[in-house]
């Protein structure tokens, strides 16, 4: 029969089984007409239903030695069939009778299963019988009963299989549920077995306690694949042999069916996941989630009612266990785990925790102890109930919440004390926080903790990888998405890992920024760039805003793209499901502008929300309000602060106002708790001897330095300082005495460089509202704008002739570097450096050689080129990737640099390299601090560095008062 015919069989059977005998005959006459084959198949199913009851309602290896009604068909003890000697019956059911026998050839106990006599000639049951053998025989797993052979005796087929001496799971479950360690141990094994079966193309479709045996009290085994559905593509069988059921047929045990099974719809592996979740619920509580006194009542409860909350039946079950079970038994298939392998990974993580005994007590101890305290047992719950009722009434009355978070209503709370947090994010339900940490030797790790519990669980162990952007939670809080990359990579890779731990799954490759998940959880946003870039290892040409399937990265879609110098980052699906927010950087007249826009995914129309000169870093939508949170540079303090932006008018309110920087921002779905990483920096200037770098010492007590330092010819140091929210330039003796401020405090000035004769200083200033190159005398007098160029000019330095100032030039269509005479004059582009310059360059002290970083579209990493100033001849390529520091030593023999590669905590180390013998040597280490800048004294005997100590922890800002209008 064809699949269409089988579907019709199922439809007719499903309707006929509900009718009494007389109206059933009339219905079959009309439904089947003259199609005798159709009528025979339907009547075959009806006959089995009448004679065997629900033919899969009882376990095939029963709790007692139930025997067939047909005494004639049961072998006698000692009787031989072939070379098998029967001993006794060990169980029966609608789909088979099972006997204990001895294989006289191999001398081992076996279980023999055969069809009951009354249905042994029925074609449909014969097909199901063969199907069970085919399904189980292809699953070689220690937690699945092994099929030995399929044989015949007197033209009657029987299956020989592994004899399992144990008890069924329904008998092993205590009235109040299994201990947690036992539960996690058994079900981790069972999930792995089902995952293996699914991988082999087999769906069990009748997962229940009666089909699970426990051997020796510790090893569970899955039995009875009689109703299994097989992926025909995996087996060389005909359609007739394999196609057992089609949509319209109801097969399975009612109490453990998935909703789609109960409705006679098509099933897939997620039906097994639902049934498995029902079995887990029963194993933990001793009760079935969907019970009833009849088939109809059970199915009605399954389709229309929700099970009792697991924690109400067993309060000691920790949240991670509850979440796994509850996700498995979600009625929409799309909301369950999407593979049994995910379930197995989660349970394996729970098993590890249960065996260690370190996390469950910490997860539950306070709440459970308080709940059981006789003196205050009901008071907390009464308070919570009143609060919930009051909030619900207010919320329903007022509708959408005010769009503004009041600064005075924010309460700060530190969530970590490790001083090494890079990023932090809160789960949608506000209960958990994921954060990335800096570990020893430059490693990164991913951790998870409950907001109410200081004990954290390591989700991803330390690796020699960088994390790009803040991790995000899936909408249900069950998974965390993140991007990691090699230190020399041009792109990162997006992964997904269960919050309970397990092996991260690769989702999308060639990713540069991470977004969030769509409201339905099916798609994840990201940004992909083209080739290399100075600031982010990639060129921003052809930056594309994209999305892909959140489970496997399939079906990539492009939503928007920009070209040239523009950047797209921080894409966020809006909660309306129709729009996408994103941050964009553009150059307008050479000036850098940052904006937040909203894209209508249906029409492609972009709407501008806010545009400003100050950089916007991260963004998150405040659900149920028309607003966004962002981290951006505050123009007054030059610090990365938190702001709220209303949509669509772009009204901006600053939420934080301090001397810290805030990295990343996320908010729970209720809009009550904001999580970010709070960073404070302490920088000082240190002086050391080149012959003994380890002997360096700070020249200032207060951490006033910012990021740049240089020497004067007479041995003093010039450096920039960050104080009172402004950068200024200072000069001091090399021992820190006679310090003097050279630039006023009412403007932002940084990156000082001293002329060869020591008479002048060039520096970067924001006095015009954006970075330009200025010049002043060594005592701070006569400050003038030196290079009034279109675009942004910064990072000035003197050329070897001492009369020319060279600077980094950010302007669309302009060369990457510009130059201007120290006394002023026209600005010219530098033609001896390639347009593919990857940010770092240095001219030798004698002006004969230039070293610079290079990269191309296909480059796997940035490299350094060293060549004569006015010729390409003799160019040498060196396989290093500088970061922050890149300059020549005073004698011109070596390049001093920081290396951006995987391995050690390299920002703390500075290396020396001779281009003629490119073998790097460590010059100085400032561990555990970072090195921001290094400068040699004019005679080369001493050096100055800016050392920075960073303290970063996860913090939560909670709204403790009413929202303000």
C-alpha positions in Angstrom: 0.0 0.0 0.0 1.1 3.5 -0.6 1.6 6.1 2.1 -1.6 7.8 1.0 -3.5 4.5 1.4 -2.0 3.9 4.8 -3.1 7.5 5.8 -6.6 6.6 4.8 -6.4 3.4 6.8 -5.4 5.4 9.9 -8.2 8.0 9.4 -10.9 5.3 9.1 -9.6 3.2 12.0 -9.4 6.3 14.2 -13.1 7.1 13.6 -14.3 3.4 13.6 -12.7 2.5 16.9 -15.1 4.9 18.7 -18.3 3.3 17.3 -20.3 0.4 18.6 -20.5 -2.8 16.5 -23.7 -2.1 14.4 -23.0 1.5 13.5 -19.3 0.6 12.9 -20.3 -1.9 10.2 -22.4 0.7 8.4 -19.6 3.3 8.7 -17.1 0.8 7.2 -19.4 0.0 4.3 -19.6 3.6 3.4 -16.0 4.6 4.2 -14.3 1.6 2.5 -16.7 1.0 -0.3 -15.6 -1.8 -2.6 -11.9 -1.5 -1.6 -11.4 -4.9 0.0 -7.8 -4.3 0.8 -8.6 -1.1 2.7 -11.4 -2.9 4.6 -9.1 -5.8 5.6 -6.4 -3.5 7.0 -8.9 -1.5 9.0 -10.6 -4.6 10.4 -7.2 -6.0 11.2 -6.4 -3.0 13.4 -9.9 -3.1 15.0 -9.5 -6.8 15.8 -6.2 -6.2 17.5 -7.8 -3.4 19.5 -10.7 -5.7 20.7 -8.6 -8.8 21.5 -5.5 -7.2 23.0 -7.0 -4.1 24.4 -4.6 -1.2 24.0 -1.8 -3.4 22.4 0.9 -1.2 23.8 -0.5 -0.2 27.1 1.3 -3.0 29.0 5.0 -3.6 29.0 6.3 -6.4 26.8 8.4 -7.5 29.8 5.7 -7.3 32.4 5.7 -7.0 36.1 4.2 -10.5 36.4 4.2 -13.6 34.4 1.0 -12.9 32.5 0.4 -15.6 29.9 -1.7 -15.7 26.7 -5.3 -16.9 26.8 -4.4 -19.5 24.3 -2.9 -22.4 26.3 -2.3 -24.3 23.1 0.2 -21.7 21.8 2.4 -21.6 24.9 5.4 -23.8 24.9 5.9 -26.2 27.7 9.0 -25.9 30.0 11.8 -27.9 28.5 10.2 -27.9 25.0 12.7 -27.3 22.2 12.1 -25.0 19.3 15.1 -25.2 17.1 18.0 -25.1 19.5 16.2 -23.0 22.1 14.9 -24.7 25.3 11.9 -22.9 26.8 11.9 -22.4 30.5 9.0 -20.1 31.4 6.9 -17.1 30.4 8.3 -13.8 31.6 5.7 -11.4 30.2 3.2 -10.6 27.5 1.4 -7.8 25.9 -0.6 -6.9 22.8 2.5 -6.9 20.6 4.2 -10.1 21.9 4.7 -12.9 24.3 8.1 -13.1 25.9 9.7 -16.3 27.2 12.9 -17.1 29.0 14.9 -19.8 27.1 18.4 -21.3 26.9 20.4 -21.2 23.7 21.7 -24.8 23.7 24.4 -24.0 21.2 25.9 -21.0 23.0 24.8 -22.0 26.5 23.3 -18.6 27.4 20.0 -17.3 28.6 18.0 -15.4 26.0 14.6 -13.8 25.8 12.3 -15.0 23.0 9.5 -12.9 21.8 6.8 -14.0 19.4 3.4 -12.7 18.4 0.3 -14.0 20.2 -1.3 -16.8 18.3 -4.5 -14.9 17.5 -2.6 -12.2 15.6 0.4 -14.1 14.4 -1.0 -14.3 10.8 -2.1 -10.7 10.6 0.0 -8.8 8.0 0.0 -5.5 9.9 1.2 -7.1 13.1 3.8 -9.1 11.3 5.1 -5.9 9.8 5.3 -4.3 13.2 7.0 -7.4 14.5 9.7 -7.3 11.8 9.9 -3.5 12.3 10.9 -4.0 16.0 13.7 -6.4 15.0 15.0 -4.1 12.3 14.8 -1.0 14.6 16.5 -2.6 17.6 19.1 -4.6 15.7 20.5 -1.3 14.2 21.0 0.2 17.7 24.1 -1.2 19.2 24.1 0.7 22.5 24.8 -0.6 26.1 21.4 0.9 27.3 19.3 -0.8 24.6 18.3 -4.5 24.8 20.4 -6.3 22.2 18.7 -8.2 19.4 20.4 -11.5 18.6 18.4 -13.0 15.7 15.1 -13.2 13.9 14.1 -16.8 13.2 11.1 -19.0 12.3 9.5 -22.1 13.8 6.7 -23.7 11.9 6.4 -20.5 9.7 5.9 -18.5 12.8 8.5 -15.7 13.4 10.2 -15.1 16.7 12.9 -12.7 17.9 15.8 -13.7 20.2 17.2 -11.0 22.3 19.3 -10.2 25.4 17.7 -11.6 28.6 17.5 -8.8 31.1 17.2 -9.8 34.7 15.9 -6.8 36.5 12.8 -4.8 37.2 10.9 -2.3 35.2 11.3 1.4 36.0 7.7 1.8 37.1 8.5 -0.7 39.9 11.8 0.9 40.7 10.4 4.4 41.3 9.6 5.1 45.0 6.3 6.7 45.8 8.1 10.1 46.4 10.5 9.8 43.5 14.1 8.8 42.8 17.1 10.3 44.6 18.6 13.0 42.5 21.9 11.2 41.9 20.1 8.0 40.9 17.8 9.9 38.7 20.6 11.8 36.9 22.6 8.6 36.5 19.8 6.5 35.0 18.3 9.2 32.8 21.7 10.4 31.4 22.2 6.9 30.1 18.7 6.6 28.8 18.9 9.9 27.0 22.2 8.9 25.4 20.6 5.7 24.2 17.6 7.5 22.6 19.9 10.1 21.1 21.9 7.2 19.5 18.6 5.6 18.2 17.6 8.9 16.7 20.9 9.3 15.1 20.3 5.9 13.5 17.0 7.1 12.2 14.8 5.2 14.7 12.0 6.9 16.7 10.8 4.7 19.6 7.3 6.2 20.0 6.5 4.3 23.1 8.9 5.5 25.7 7.4 4.7 29.1 8.6 3.1 32.5 7.3 -0.3 31.5 9.6 -0.3 28.5 12.7 0.4 30.6 14.4 -2.2 32.7 16.8 -1.5 35.5 19.6 -4.1 35.7 21.5 -4.7 39.0 19.9 -1.6 40.4 22.1 0.7 38.3 22.0 0.1 34.5 18.8 1.1 32.6 17.9 -0.5 29.3 15.3 0.4 26.8 13.1 -2.3 25.4 10.3 -2.8 22.9 10.8 -1.0 19.6 7.6 -2.6 18.3 6.1 0.8 17.5 9.3 2.4 16.3 9.3 4.6 13.2 12.3 4.1 11.0 13.8 6.6 8.6 13.6 4.6 5.4 16.6 6.4 3.9 18.8 4.6 6.4 17.8 1.0 5.6 17.6 -0.9 2.3 14.0 -2.0 2.8 10.9 -1.6 0.8 8.2 0.9 1.7 5.9 -1.9 2.6 8.4 -3.4 5.1 9.1 -0.1 6.8 6.1 2.1 6.7 4.1 1.2 9.8 2.0 4.2 10.7 1.0 7.4 9.1 -0.7 10.6 10.3 -4.2 9.7 11.5 -3.2 6.6 13.5 -2.9 6.9 17.2 -0.2 4.7 18.6 1.5 4.8 21.9 0.5 4.6 25.6 -1.9 7.3 26.5 -0.3 8.5 29.7 3.1 8.9 27.9 2.0 10.1 24.5 3.0 13.4 23.0 0.1 15.8 22.1 0.8 15.2 18.4 0.6 11.4 18.9 -2.7 11.8 20.8 -4.1 13.8 17.9 -3.0 11.3 15.3 -0.6 13.8 13.7 2.8 13.1 12.2 5.5 12.5 14.8 9.2 13.0 14.8 12.0 12.6 17.3 10.5 15.4 19.5 7.6 13.0 20.4 10.2 10.7 22.1 11.5 13.8 23.9 8.0 14.6 25.2 7.5 11.0 26.4 10.9 10.9 27.9 10.1 14.1 29.8 6.9 12.6 31.1 8.9 9.6 32.4 11.4 11.9 34.1 8.5 13.8 35.7 7.1 10.6 37.1 10.6 9.4 38.2 11.1 12.6 40.2 7.7 12.9 41.8 6.2 9.4 41.7 3.2 10.8 39.8 2.3 11.0 36.2 1.8 14.5 34.9 -1.2 13.6 32.8 -3.4 11.1 34.6 -7.0 9.9 34.3 -9.4 7.0 34.8 -9.9 6.4 31.1 -8.1 6.7 27.8 -10.4 9.7 26.9 -9.7 11.5 30.2 -6.0 11.0 29.9 -5.9 12.4 26.4 -8.1 15.3 27.4 -5.8 16.2 30.2 -2.8 15.9 27.9 -4.3 18.2 25.3 -6.0 20.7 27.6 -4.4 20.8 31.0 -1.0 21.6 32.4 0.7 19.3 34.9 1.2 20.3 38.5 4.4 22.3 38.9 7.1 19.9 39.7 8.4 22.0 42.6 4.9 21.8 44.2 5.2 18.0 44.4 8.9 17.9 45.3 10.4 21.2 46.5 13.9 19.8 46.9 14.4 19.3 43.2 16.8 22.1 42.1 16.0 24.4 39.2 18.3 22.8 36.7 16.5 19.5 37.0 13.1 21.2 36.9 14.0 23.2 33.8 15.1 20.1 31.8 11.9 18.2 32.6 9.6 21.1 32.0 11.2 21.9 28.7 10.8 18.3 27.5 7.1 18.3 28.2 6.2 21.6 26.5 3.3 20.9 24.2 4.4 22.8 21.1 7.2 20.8 19.5 9.2 23.9 18.7 9.5 24.8 22.3 11.0 21.5 23.4 14.6 20.5 23.1 15.2 20.1 19.5 17.3 16.9 19.8 17.7 14.1 22.3 21.4 14.8 22.2 20.7 18.2 23.8 18.7 16.4 26.5 21.5 14.0 27.0 24.1 16.7 27.3 22.0 18.5 29.9 21.5 15.3 32.0 25.2 14.5 31.8 26.0 17.9 33.3 23.4 17.3 36.0 25.0 13.9 36.7 28.4 15.4 37.1 27.0 18.0 39.5 25.0 15.3 41.4 28.1 13.1 41.8 30.2 16.1 43.0 27.6 17.1 45.5 28.7 20.7 45.3 25.9 22.7 43.6 22.5 21.4 44.6 22.7 22.5 48.2 23.9 25.9 47.2 21.1 26.3 44.7 18.3 25.5 47.1 19.5 25.7 50.7 18.3 29.1 51.7 14.9 29.1 50.1 14.1 25.5 51.2 15.2 26.1 54.8 13.2 29.3 55.0 10.2 27.6 53.5 10.3 24.8 56.1 11.0 27.1 59.1 8.0 26.7 61.5 8.4 30.3 62.8 8.1 32.0 59.5 6.8 29.4 57.1 3.9 31.3 55.6 4.9 35.0 56.0 7.3 35.2 53.0 4.7 33.5 50.8 2.0 35.8 52.0 4.1 38.9 51.3 5.0 37.6 47.9 1.4 36.8 47.1 0.3 40.3 48.1 3.1 41.8 46.0 2.1 39.8 43.0 -1.5 40.6 43.2 -0.7 44.3 43.7 1.7 44.3 40.8 -0.7 42.5 38.5 -3.5 45.0 39.3 -1.3 47.9 38.7 0.2 46.5 35.5 -3.2 45.7 34.0 -4.6 49.1 35.0 -1.7 51.2 33.7 -0.9 49.2 30.6 2.6 49.7 29.3 5.1 50.9 31.8 6.7 54.3 31.8 9.5 54.4 29.3 12.0 56.1 31.7 14.1 54.4 34.4 14.7 56.9 37.2 18.4 57.1 38.3 17.4 57.5 41.9 15.5 54.2 41.7 18.5 52.2 40.6 20.2 50.0 43.3 23.7 48.7 42.5 24.7 45.2 43.5 28.1 43.5 42.8 27.7 40.0 41.4 31.4 39.0 41.3 34.4 39.6 43.4 37.0 38.1 41.1 38.1 41.4 39.4 38.5 39.6 36.1 35.1 39.8 34.4 35.1 40.7 30.7 31.4 40.5 29.9 28.2 39.7 31.8 24.6 39.1 30.8 21.4 38.4 32.6 18.9 35.6 31.6 15.4 36.7 30.4 13.8 35.5 33.7 16.3 37.6 35.7 17.4 34.5 37.7 20.8 33.8 36.2 23.9 35.6 35.0 26.5 34.4 32.5 29.9 36.0 32.5 33.2 35.7 30.7 36.4 35.9 32.8 40.1 36.5 32.2 41.9 33.5 33.5 45.6 32.7 34.0 47.9 32.9 31.0 45.4 34.9 29.0 42.7 32.2 28.9 39.0 33.0 28.8 36.2 31.0 30.4 32.4 31.2 30.6 30.6 31.0 33.9 27.0 30.9 35.1 25.6 31.8 38.5 22.2 32.3 40.1 21.5 35.9 41.1 20.7 34.7 44.6 23.7 32.4 44.9 27.4 33.4 44.8 28.5 30.0 43.8 29.2 29.9 40.0 29.4 27.0 37.7 31.9 26.9 34.9 30.1 26.3 31.6 33.0 26.5 29.2 36.5 25.8 30.6 39.5 28.2 30.1 40.7 28.3 26.5 43.3 30.2 24.5 40.6 32.1 22.7 39.1 35.6 22.7 35.4 36.2 23.4 33.9 38.8 21.0 30.9 40.6 22.4 28.8 39.9 25.4 27.2 36.4 25.5 23.4 36.1 25.2 20.8 33.8 26.6 18.2 32.0 24.5 14.7 33.2 25.1 13.9 30.3 27.4 17.2 30.7 29.3 18.2 27.1 28.4 21.2 28.0 26.2 24.0 30.6 26.0 25.3 31.9 22.7 28.8 33.4 22.3 31.5 34.1 19.8 35.1 33.0 20.3 38.1 33.6 18.0 41.8 32.9 17.8 43.8 36.0 18.7 45.0 36.3 15.1 41.6 35.4 13.5 39.8 37.7 11.1 36.4 36.3 12.1 34.9 34.5 15.0 32.7 31.4 15.4 29.3 31.5 17.1 28.6 28.6 19.5 25.6 27.5 21.6 26.0 25.7 25.0 23.4 24.5 27.4 23.2 26.5 30.6 23.7 23.2 32.5 27.0 22.7 30.7 28.1 20.3 28.0 29.9 20.5 24.7 29.4 23.8 22.9 27.7 23.4 19.5 29.0 25.4 16.5 26.2 27.5 15.0 27.7 29.9 12.5 31.2 30.6 11.2 32.7 33.9 10.0 30.9 36.0 12.6 32.1 39.4 13.9 29.3 40.7 16.1 26.6 38.8 18.0 23.0 39.9 18.1 20.1 38.2 19.9 17.3 35.7 19.2 14.0 36.4 17.4 10.9 36.5 19.7 10.0 33.0 18.6 13.6 31.8 19.3 14.1 30.4 15.9 16.7 32.8 14.5 19.8 34.5 15.8 21.2 37.8 14.5 24.8 38.5 13.8 27.1 40.7 11.7 29.6 39.5 9.2 32.5 41.6 7.8 34.8 41.1 4.9 38.6 41.2 5.2 40.9 42.6 7.8 40.4 45.8 9.9 42.7 47.8 12.2 40.5 47.9 15.2 38.7 44.5 14.9 40.8 42.3 12.7 38.5 42.8 9.8 37.9 45.4 7.1 34.5 46.9 7.4 33.9 46.8 3.7 30.6 45.0 3.0 29.5 44.7 6.6 26.3 42.6 6.5 23.5 42.3 9.1 22.4 38.7 9.0 20.4 36.0 10.7 20.4 32.2 10.8 18.6 29.3 12.4 19.3 29.4 16.1 19.7 25.6 16.5 22.0 24.8 13.6 22.9 28.0 11.8 21.0 27.0 8.7 19.1 29.2 6.3 21.3 32.3 6.5 19.5 35.5 5.5 20.9 39.0 4.8 18.8 41.9 6.2 21.0 44.9 5.5 24.5 45.8 4.3 26.8 48.8 4.3 30.0 49.4 2.4 33.1 51.6 2.7 34.1 52.8 6.2 30.7 52.1 7.7 30.2 49.6 10.5 27.2 47.7 11.7 27.2 46.2 15.2 24.9 45.2 18.1 21.9 44.0 16.0 18.8 43.3 18.2 15.5 41.8 17.2 12.8 44.0 18.6 10.1 42.4 20.8 7.4 43.2 18.2 9.0 40.5 15.9 9.0 42.9 12.9 11.9 45.2 13.5 15.7 45.0 14.1 17.6 47.6 16.0 21.3 48.1 15.2 24.2 50.4 15.8 26.0 52.0 12.9 29.2 54.0 12.5 29.6 56.4 9.6 32.0 59.0 8.4 30.3 62.3 7.5 32.7 65.0 6.2 35.5 63.0 7.7 33.8 63.1 11.2 32.9 59.9 12.9 29.2 59.6 13.8 27.4 56.8 15.7 23.7 56.0 15.4 21.0 53.6 16.4 18.5 52.8 13.7 15.5 50.5 13.4 15.0 48.3 10.4 11.6 47.1 9.2 12.5 43.5 8.1 9.4 43.3 5.8 10.0 46.5 3.8 13.7 47.1 4.4 13.0 50.7 5.6 15.4 52.2 8.1 14.3 54.7 10.7 16.9 56.8 12.6 16.5 56.9 16.4 19.6 58.7 17.6 22.8 60.0 16.0 25.8 61.4 17.9 29.6 61.9 17.7 30.3 59.9 20.8 30.8 56.2 20.3 28.0 53.8 21.0 29.2 50.4 22.2 26.4 48.0 23.2 22.6 48.1 23.2 19.6 46.2 24.6 15.9 46.6 24.3 13.8 47.3 27.4 10.9 45.0 26.8 7.3 46.3 27.4 8.6 49.9 27.1 9.5 51.9 24.1 13.1 52.3 24.9 16.6 51.0 24.6 19.6 50.8 26.9 23.1 51.6 25.5 26.6 51.9 26.7 28.2 55.0 25.1 31.0 57.5 25.6 29.8 60.3 27.8 31.1 63.6 26.3 31.5 65.2 29.7 33.6 62.5 31.3 34.9 60.6 28.3 33.8 57.4 30.1 31.7 54.5 28.9 28.4 55.1 30.7 24.9 53.6 30.7 22.1 55.5 28.9 18.4 55.0 28.2 17.1 56.0 24.8 13.4 56.3 24.1 12.0 55.1 20.8 11.3 56.6 18.3 12.1 60.1 19.5 15.7 59.4 20.6 15.5 61.2 23.9 18.6 60.2 25.9 18.9 59.9 29.7 22.1 59.0 31.4 21.7 56.3 34.0 25.2 56.2 35.5 27.5 59.1 36.3 30.8 58.0 37.8 34.4 57.3 36.9 33.9 53.7 35.9 33.4 52.2 32.5 30.5 49.9 31.7 31.1 47.0 29.3 28.0 45.3 27.8 24.4 45.8 28.8 21.5 43.4 29.2 18.1 43.5 30.9 15.6 40.9 31.9 12.2 40.6 30.2 10.4 42.4 33.0 12.7 45.4 32.7 13.7 45.3 36.4 17.3 44.2 36.4 20.2 45.4 34.3 23.5 43.5 34.2 26.8 44.9 33.0 30.5 44.6 33.6 31.8 47.6 35.7 35.4 48.4 35.0 37.8 50.7 36.8 41.4 51.4 35.6 44.4 52.5 37.5 47.4 53.6 35.4 50.8 54.9 36.5 54.1 55.8 34.8 57.0 53.5 35.6 60.7 54.0 34.9 63.3 51.3 34.5 66.8 50.7 33.2 67.2 48.9 29.9 69.9 46.7 31.3 67.6 45.6 34.2 63.9 46.0 33.1 62.6 44.1 36.2 63.9 46.9 38.5 61.4 49.5 37.2 59.3 51.5 39.7 56.4 54.0 39.6 57.1 57.7 39.6 53.7 58.7 40.9 51.8 57.6 44.0 48.4 58.4 42.6 47.2 56.4 39.5 46.9 59.5 37.3 48.5 58.4 34.1 46.3 57.7 31.1 47.9 55.9 28.1 50.9 57.7 26.6 54.4 58.7 27.7 57.5 60.3 26.0 60.9 61.6 27.0 62.5 65.0 26.6 66.2 65.3 25.7 67.1 66.4 29.2 65.6 63.3 30.8 62.1 64.4 31.9 58.9 62.6 31.0 55.8 63.9 29.4 52.6 61.9 29.8 48.8 62.3 29.7 46.7 62.1 32.8 43.0 61.3 33.3 41.5 63.3 36.2 38.1 64.8 36.8 36.7 63.3 33.6 39.3 65.0 31.4 42.6 64.0 29.9 45.4 66.5 30.2 49.1 66.6 29.5 51.8 66.8 32.2 55.6 67.0 32.5 57.7 65.7 35.4 61.2 64.7 36.4 62.0 61.0 35.9 61.6 60.5 39.7 58.1 62.1 39.7 59.2 65.4 41.2 58.4 68.9 39.8 55.2 67.6 38.1 53.4 70.3 36.1 50.2 70.4 34.1 50.7 71.7 30.6 47.2 71.8 29.2 44.0 73.3 30.7 41.4 71.1 32.4 38.5 72.4 30.4 39.4 70.5 27.3 40.5 66.9 26.4 44.1 66.5 25.4 46.2 63.3 25.1 48.9 61.4 23.1 51.8 63.8 23.7 55.0 63.5 21.6 58.2 65.6 22.2 60.2 67.1 19.3 63.8 66.0 18.8 65.1 69.4 20.1 62.8 69.2 23.1 61.3 72.6 22.4 57.8 71.5 21.3 55.1 69.0 22.0 52.5 67.8 19.5 49.3 66.1 20.8 45.7 65.1 20.1 43.0 67.5 21.3 39.2 67.5 21.2 38.8 71.2 21.6 36.9 71.4 18.3 34.6 68.6 19.4 36.6 65.9 17.6 40.2 64.8 17.5 42.7 67.1 15.8 46.5 67.6 15.9 47.7 70.5 18.1 51.2 71.9 19.0 52.5 73.7 22.1 55.8 74.7 23.6 57.5 72.4 26.1 56.2 74.6 29.0 52.6 74.4 27.7 52.5 77.9 26.2 51.5 79.0 22.6 49.1 76.1 22.0 47.8 76.2 18.4 45.8 74.0 16.0 48.5 72.5 13.7 46.5 70.4 11.3 42.9 71.5 10.6 41.9 68.6 8.4 38.7 67.1 7.2 38.0 64.0 9.3 39.7 62.8 12.4 43.4 63.3 13.1 45.2 61.6 16.0 48.3 59.6 17.1 50.8 62.3 16.1 54.6 61.7 16.1 57.7 63.3 14.6 59.3 62.1 11.5 63.1 61.4 11.5 63.8 64.9 10.2 62.4 66.4 13.3 60.5 69.0 11.2 57.5 67.0 10.1 54.6 65.7 12.1 53.0 62.5 10.9 49.5 61.4 12.1 46.8 58.8 11.7 44.1 60.2 9.4 40.5 59.0 9.4 38.7 60.4 6.5 36.8 58.7 3.7 38.8 58.9 0.5 42.0 60.1 2.2 45.2 58.2 2.8 45.5 56.4 6.1 48.4 58.7 7.2 48.9 62.4 6.8 51.8 64.8 7.4 52.3 68.5 8.1 55.4 70.7 8.8 55.9 71.4 12.5 55.6 75.2 11.8 52.3 74.7 10.0 51.4 74.5 6.3 49.4 72.3 3.9 48.5 68.7 4.9 49.7 66.0 2.6 49.0 62.3 2.4 51.8 59.8 2.9 52.5 57.9 -0.3 55.2 55.7 1.0 52.8 53.6 3.1 50.3 51.3 1.4 46.6 51.9 1.6 46.1 48.5 3.1 48.0 49.8 6.2 46.7 47.9 9.2 47.1 50.7 11.7 50.6 50.3 13.1 53.7 51.8 11.6 57.1 53.1 12.7 60.0 54.9 10.9 63.6 54.0 11.9 65.4 56.8 13.9 67.7 57.5 10.9 64.7 57.8 8.6 65.9 55.1 6.2 63.5 52.3 6.9 59.8 52.0 7.6 58.0 49.2 9.3 54.3 48.7 9.1 51.6 46.1 9.4 50.0 44.6 6.4 46.9 42.5 5.7 44.8 41.5 2.7 41.4 40.0 2.0 42.7 36.5 2.2 45.2 37.0 5.0 44.9 34.8 8.0 46.7 37.2 10.2 48.4 40.6 10.1 52.1 40.6 9.3 54.9 43.3 9.5 56.7 44.6 6.5 60.1 46.3 6.8 61.6 48.0 3.8 63.6 51.1 2.7 61.6 54.3 3.0 61.5 55.1 -0.7 61.7 51.7 -2.3 59.9 48.4 -2.3 63.1 46.5 -3.0 64.4 44.4 -0.1 61.0 44.3 1.7 61.0 41.7 4.5 57.9 40.2 5.9 57.9 39.2 9.6 55.2 36.9 11.0 54.1 39.0 14.1 50.9 40.9 14.8 51.6 44.0 16.9 49.1 45.4 19.4 49.3 48.9 21.0 53.1 49.2 21.1 55.1 49.3 17.8 58.3 51.4 17.5 62.1 51.2 16.9 64.7 51.2 19.6 66.9 54.3 19.7 69.8 52.6 18.0 67.5 51.5 15.1 68.6 47.9 15.4 65.3 46.4 16.7 61.6 46.8 16.8 59.9 46.8 20.2 56.2 45.6 20.2 53.4 43.8 21.9 52.4 40.6 20.2 48.7 39.9 19.5 48.6 36.1 19.3 47.1 33.3 21.2 49.1 32.0 24.1 50.1 34.0 27.1 48.7 37.1 28.8 50.5 39.2 26.1 49.2 42.7 26.9 51.5 42.5 29.9 54.6 41.7 27.9 56.8 43.7 25.4 59.1 42.0 23.0 62.2 43.0 21.0 62.9 41.8 17.4 65.8 42.4 15.1 64.5 42.5 11.5 67.8 40.8 10.4 67.2 37.9 12.8 63.5 37.9 13.4 63.4 35.8 16.6 61.4 37.7 19.3 62.9 38.2 22.7 61.1 39.3 25.8 62.1 42.8 26.9 59.9 43.5 29.8 56.8 42.1 31.6 54.4 44.0 33.8 52.3 41.1 34.9 49.6 41.1 36.1 49.2 44.7 34.7 48.8 45.7 31.1 51.3 47.9 29.2 49.7 50.7 27.3 52.8 52.6 26.1 56.5 52.4 26.1 59.2 55.1 25.4 63.0 55.0 25.5 65.1 57.8 26.8 67.1 59.6 24.1 70.3 57.9 25.1 68.6 54.5 25.1 69.6 53.7 28.7 66.2 54.0 30.3 62.6 53.3 29.4 59.2 54.6 30.6 56.0 52.6 30.4 52.4 53.2 31.3 51.1 50.3 33.4 47.4 49.8 33.8 45.7 47.7 36.4 42.1 46.8 35.5 39.4 45.8 38.0 36.2 44.5 36.3 33.3 42.8 37.9 29.7 42.0 37.0 27.2 44.3 38.6 23.4 44.4 38.6 21.3 47.6 38.6 17.8 46.9 39.9 14.8 49.3 39.8 13.7 49.4 43.4 11.2 52.2 43.1 8.3 53.0 40.8 9.0 54.1 37.3 9.0 57.8 36.7 7.2 59.7 34.0 
